[in-house]
Amino acid sequence: MMKDLPLLTIGVLSWNRLHYLRATLESAYRCIQYPNIQWIVLDNFSTEPGLAEYLNSLKWVDELIFMNTSHVGAMNEIVSRARGDAIMIWPDDMQFIVEGSWMVDCVELLMKNDWIGSLSLNFQRRKTVQGIWGRGRVTRNDLKDGIGEFRRFGAKFRFQKKLYSGRGFPIRTYGLKEDGIIGAGIASLTRTDLWKKLGPWKFDSSDRNIVDSSSGGEAEMLLRWQRSGEPLQRALPVLPVSADILTDGLGTKAKVRGDKRYGDYKPPVQGNFYYHIRRQVDAADLLKNDLPVSFEDFVEPIGFNLPLDEHGDLLKGGLNMSIVSPIV
């Protein structure tokens, strides 16, 4: 029965992006139709006007934490408080756009297949989907990667697979194309005991890479997984359910570093959401796809255009250093 499903912990990190945060939380609460959730929101003492007031108004959040911490410290705190068998650690800049009971299937597949490390939920660019799952010609790099994979895992070679939940909801695994876990922690759905087994993320105070919000924590966690020798695979639903909030023309999100934002930070054109939300039942035909549905083929912005190149492919940017503004 639905009420007997494993407990799911959803932990959201927040820092000085109220417009993004509202779209993230309101869409998550609407779209994730799962009966057994522990909601945690951890805010890094945001100073943006109205943000703390908004969080305090959310009566459905089980644990609201205001804590001066780093990115990796926030994730470690959420994992330490998680009571769920599975944990979704989520940033404050990704909107859910598929409303339905898909989380039931995702948790089922994650818990039944212990060789799945992290489950992604977000739409990928068309080029990314084709590069990982498309059937192009085998390149020299592919052969090199295959040899390296065989040396690492031997008979446990990580071949790509397509799996179905008991209700027929499909996911695709990345095989050797990606690391078996999402080392950054966000945005991932992972078994809680796996994060606890691999140990806490570590903060490198000497890391001065402004692009990497984890300050070396992601790379260190990935290295820890690689040394574990476990042939884990990352996976993605054929119908992903969330999308990066791309308000910047370079194909990136406005990001906070210290007391400044980088990139074009703007509120939704209307209401709380940046993208149209579609019901899962209305997109059921897409579950028959062989490849995961791409960002460009599903995500519909409200009142603005996606940042596309001349070929109609979604742009991908990092930290936009040309637009810098104080937190006000």
Secondary structure, DSSP 8 states (H G I E B T S, - for coil): -GGGS--EEEEEEE-S-HHHHHHHHHHHHHHB--S-EEEEEEE----STTHHHHHHT-TT-SEEEE----HHHHHHHHHHH--SSEEEEE-SSEEE-EEBSHHHHHHHHHHH-TTEEEE--B-B-HHHHHHHHS-----HHHHHHHHHHHHHHGGG-----EEE-TT--EEEE-GGGS-SS-TT-SSEEEEHHHHHHH------TT---SS-TTTTHHHHHHHHHHHHT---EEEEESS--EEE---STTS---EEETTEEES-----SSSS-SB--EEGGGGGGGGG-SS--BGGGT--BSSS---B-TTS-B------TT-EEE--
